Amino acid sequence: MDDNDLAVRVTGLQKRYGDKHAVDGLDLTVARGEVVAVLGPNGAGKTTTIEILEGYRHRDGGDVRVLGVDPRTAGRDWRARVGIVLQGTNDLAEATVSELVRHFARYYPDPRDPDEVIDAVGLREKARSRTRQLSGGQRRRLDVALGIVGRPELLFLDEPTTGFDPEARHAFWDLITGLRDGGTTILLTTHYLEEAEHLADRVAVVRSGRVVAVDTPADLGGRSARQAVVRWTESGVRCEERTDAPTAMVTALASRLTGATGEVPGLQVLRPTLEDVYLGLIADDDAAAAATPAPALAMGAAR
């Protein structure tokens, strides 16, 4: 892909703290207009990588381009094109929600309407509340509002829905989908696999400071190519079989086992979930070495 089509290009990224490699040769690309979710256990290097891309932290090696610019030397114009939602902030606790969003809007050349942003993140009823009076989830929504008020080309979201209840999380997903449909590129970290599956065009899994797999949620780690598990009950015994052709197998079972009900007793057809694949990808190095990777996993690890 041409660099003009990329919002983020990272090659061989390195970050050390003493003898510890927090990021160890990480490669990642994000196309313009794409939503990419970065998954990984605590300590994998996700937040360090995001902070380097945001220009908050210096790297020890590798090449990084964000909107065509090295964040380490980026200027004010570049920062106006980037929106950032950190894991948590506690600034201006005495300001109201409305005051804070309007204050941040003044930093940008073409901000969104502050009232529209407050409505978008579900804080209309709290617009006149002081920041210190907000709950954890409400404060998180305010963080998102401050990240999007500048109408960014690229939006970084670091654990954006931590503290959200399910209703608020789904409302936030609608907001992110709308931003993507409007052309905003989004790079997010999350521990919610359902969130990654719902929002992301691609998912990158980070382990020990490296991207070990990157693909669509449906195909990550060869997920779509893995065998299905068909389970059913026959003569009172629970049966299970793995197959590459579950439809044909269910048809055969139906012709053999269906009675007056027309149903195969206890029928289940299961494919690996994103969680199944993710847990396999972040297994410790010894377990990973003992396993035989699927072809798609091997290809993803080489990227």
N, C-alpha and C positions, 0 to 999 in steps of 0.2 A: 504494500500500500504506500502511495506517495505521501511524503511528510505533510503536504498541504491538506491531506484528508485526515490527518491525525491531530487530536487535541492533546494527547499525551504519548510520548515515546520515551521509554526508560530502557537503558541497555547496561548490563553489568553493574547495577547499583550496589554500592558498598557503604556500610556504616558500622564502625566499631566503637565499643566502649571498653577501653582497656584491652583485655584478651578476648572479649566476647564480641562475636559478629552478630549484631542485631539484624543487619541486612547483608546477605552474602551472595552477590552476583545476581540480583533480581532483574528480570526482564519483563516488560509489560507495555502493551500499546492499548490506547483507547481511541476509537474513531470518533470524529465529530458527529454529534447527534446521538451517540450511543450511551446506554446505561450499563456500566460495569460494576458488579458487586465483588468486593474482595473479602474472602472468608479465610478464617484461620484461627487456631487457638490463641489464648493469651500468650504474649511473648514471641509470637511468630514473626513479628516485624511489620505488621500492618500499619499501625499508627505512626511508627518511625518513617515508613515509606511515604505515607500521606503528608506528614509534616515536611519532608524534604520537597515533595512536589508543590506544596503550598509556599515554600520559601521560608519556612519557620526554622528549619534545621539544616545545617551544612552536611554535605556528604563527604565521605572519604575516598570515593572512587566511582567510576561509571559516568555515563552521559545521560542527562535529563533534559528534555524539552517539553514545555507545557505551553500550549498555544504558540508554538514556534520559538519560545524564549527560554533561556536557562533561568530557573527561579532564583538561583543564587545571585544573579546580577540584574534581576528584573526591576523595572522602575514603577512609578506611580500609575502610568497608563495601563500597564499589564495588570496591576492589582485591581483596577477598576473593572476588568473583564472577568475576574474570578470571584466566585462566592464561596464562603467557607463556613461550615457549621462544625465547631469543635465538639469534643466529647462533653464539655461542660464549661460554663463561664459564670462568674459572680460579680460582674461589673455593674456600676450605677444602680445599686439596690434600691435607692430612694426614688429613682425615676419611674414614671408610669410606663405601661406598655406602649401607649400612644406616643409619649414623649421620646422613648428610646427608638422606636421605629422611625419616627420623623427625623430624629437626630442623625441616625445612620444614613438615611436617604440623602442627606445633604452632602455626603462624601462622594456621591456618584454623579456622572454627567447626565445620565438618562434613567433615573430611578423609577420603579413602579410606584403607583399611588399607595401611600402608607395605609390608608383605610382599606384598600383592596387586599393588601398583604395581610393585615390583621384578620380580615374576614377569611382569607384563604387558609390560615393556620388555625382557625377556630377559636380566636381570642376576642371576638367582638364584645362579649359580656365582661371581659377583664381589661378592656382598653384603658380604663381609668385607674386600674389597680397598680400599686407599686410592685416593682419586681420582687422585692423581698416577701410579698404576700402571696406569691404564686406557689402552687404545688410543684413538685418535681416535673411532672408531665407537662404542666402549663409552661414552666420555664423552658422546657425543651422545645415547645412550639415557638416560643419567643426567639430562641436561638435560630430556629429555621427561618423565621421571619426576617431576622437580621441578615441571614445568609442570602436571601433571595431578593431583598428590596432593591439591590443595585442592578437587577436584570442581567445576571452573569451569563457569559457564554459557556463557562465551565463551572459546575457546582461540586464542591467537595462536601460529603456528608459522612461524618465519623460517628457511627452508632446513633443515627438521628432519631430513632423512635424509642430509645431507652426511657422507661417510665410511662410510656403511653398505654392506655387501656386498649382493648381490641377495637372498639369503635373509633377511637382517635387514630390508631395505627392505620386502619383502612381509609380514613379520611385523608391521612397524610399520603398514602399510596396514590390516591386519586390526584392529589396535588402534584406529586412527582411525575405521574403519567402525563398530566397536562403540561408540565414544564418540558418534558421530553418531546411531546407532540409539537411544542412551540420551537423546537430546535436546540434546547439546552443540553449540553453534554453533562453527564452525571457520573461521578466516581464515588462510590459509597462503601463503607465497611459496615458489617452487621454481623450479629450473632444469631439473627433470626433467619433460618433457612427458608421459611415460607416467604419472608420478605424478599430474599434474593430471587427466589423462583418466580415471584409475582412481578418484580420490577425489572430484573436485569435482562439485557440482551445476551450478555456473557457473564460467566462467573469465573473468577481467578481464585484458586486455593493456594494460600501461602503456608509453607511449613519450614521452620528453621531458616528464615530469611530468604527463601527462594519461592518462586512460583512453580508449583509441582504439577499443576493442571490448569488449563483454561479452555472453556468451551461454553456452548449454550447450556442452560440448566438441564434441558432434556437429554443432551449428549455428553455431559461431563463424565469423564472417566469411563467412556464407553457404555454409559447407562442405557441408552436406547437399544444397544446391540446385545445386552446381557439377556440370558435366558429368563423366561417367565417361570413362575412356580404355580402349578395348578394343584389345588387341593379339593378333595371331595370325600364323601362317606359312602362306603360300599360294604354291605352286609354287616353294618354296625362298626366297621373298622375305618379309622381316619387314614386316608391315602394321600400321597403327595408325589409329584413328579415334575422335574424340570424339563422344559421343552423350548425349542426355537419356534414352534408353530402352535401356539396356544389355541387359536381359533379352530384349527383342524382337530386338535385333541378334544376340545369341548364338544365339537360336533360328533366325534366318535363316542364320547361318553354319553351324550344325549341319546344317541340311537341305541345304546346298550342298556342304559340304566333308568331312563325316564319311565315313570309309571303313569298312573292316572293324572298326577299333578302336572306332568310335562316338564318337571324340574329335576336337575341333577342334585341329589341330596348334598347339602353342605358345600356347594360349589364356591370356590374362590380362585381368582386369577390375579396373581401378584407380580409386580415388577419392582426392581430396586428403587427405593425412594432417593431423593436428593440427600437426605440424611444418611442413608446407608452408604452411598458413594463417598460423601464427605468424610464420614468417620474412617472409612478405609484409607482415604488420601492423607489424613493427618495422623495415622498410626505412627508409632515411633519407628526410627530408622531400621532397627533390627527386624521388626515385624514387616515393614515395607520391603526389606531386602529378601525376606523369606517368601513373600507373595509373588505370584506371576502377574505382572500388570497386563491389563487389557490393551490392545493396540492403540486405542484412542488416548489412554492414559500415558503410554510411552511417548506418543506424539506430542501431547500437551506438555509433558515435562521437558521436552527439548526446546520449547519455544522461549 
